[in-house]
Amino acid sequence: MKIVFITGLSFFMSLFSYLAPKSVEPTKTAIPLCHAPATDGIGNDMSAMAADPAFQRLHVAPLPFTYTGAGEMIKFSTPDGQSANGFLLKAKKPSNKWLLVYQEWWGLNDNIKQQSETFYNDLKDVNVLAVDMYDGKVATEPSEAGKLMQGANKERLTNIQKGAIAYAGPKAEFASVGWCFGGMLSLQSAMLEGKQAKGCIMYYGRPEQDVEKLKTLDTDVLGFFGSQDKGITPESVKAFEENMAKAGEKVTVKMYDAGHGFANPSNPVYNKEAAADAYKLALAYLKDKLKA
């Protein structure tokens, strides 16, 4: 009888244990963090900035504009086995002088095409190539542009730039220019161009701060920044100047009493005087470096 009781009790306890609700361990969900180390994105700082609503508010949607000037869209091969796009204004005479133009975070829109033509008309015998860094995608709203920039794959960006450089050929002499996102890309482009690099202009783009990477530059840099810029701060520009000095490289910085995007006519902080002065300096710099 005792054995039967123990067996019955054991069966009851097993049944109770089976029917009783079990504690469930919370499911662990990976939360993407803007400030986490980036492995395939454009890097910590720029990726975080792109996702920051405050940084997005520094950019209003560009005014509607349709480009109807010269030039043509082209395709070129990239080292990753794909192809990329660009807007080309070819020099009237055969020339090995090239200006690579890098878009704002909106993409290769008609405003960039117009700016490319402005440089083209003011320079002599220079091929101007505006590189499409988003593979055909163009944003019209800040939140959309933020997603495109944050999602940009660093390896793909590099392959597009290498493809554009290869398209121009081994005898090409390069200068580059870009605004905001493109300002950063202009500096990266100069590093990739090696000894073919003759000049580099960056408008309020995030500077490279790695001294060892800066040492790979074979050209000086001309940078335009705004003292009121809350995205690319004067402090970060100062650090860039110091790191360029450590790398043994030359940088000329012109700091305007203006905010981020001061050279963009569609931005509320557009500063006509600062934009005109910066363009005058940029043009003189390019004419000197490209002998154009």
Secondary structure as GFF3:
##gff-version 3
##sequence-region A 1 292
A	DSSP	alpha_helix	2	19	.	.	.	ID=ss1
A	DSSP	alpha_helix	44	51	.	.	.	ID=ss2
A	DSSP	alpha_helix	53	56	.	.	.	ID=ss3
A	DSSP	beta_strand	72	77	.	.	.	ID=ss4
A	DSSP	beta_strand	83	89	.	.	.	ID=ss5
A	DSSP	beta_strand	97	102	.	.	.	ID=ss6
A	DSSP	alpha_helix	110	122	.	.	.	ID=ss7
A	DSSP	beta_strand	127	131	.	.	.	ID=ss8
A	DSSP	alpha_helix	142	150	.	.	.	ID=ss9
A	DSSP	alpha_helix	154	168	.	.	.	ID=ss10
A	DSSP	beta_strand	173	179	.	.	.	ID=ss11
A	DSSP	alpha_helix	181	193	.	.	.	ID=ss12
A	DSSP	three_ten_helix	194	196	.	.	.	ID=ss13
A	DSSP	beta_strand	197	203	.	.	.	ID=ss14
A	DSSP	alpha_helix	211	214	.	.	.	ID=ss15
A	DSSP	beta_strand	221	226	.	.	.	ID=ss16
A	DSSP	alpha_helix	234	246	.	.	.	ID=ss17
A	DSSP	beta_strand	251	256	.	.	.	ID=ss18
A	DSSP	alpha_helix	272	289	.	.	.	ID=ss19
###
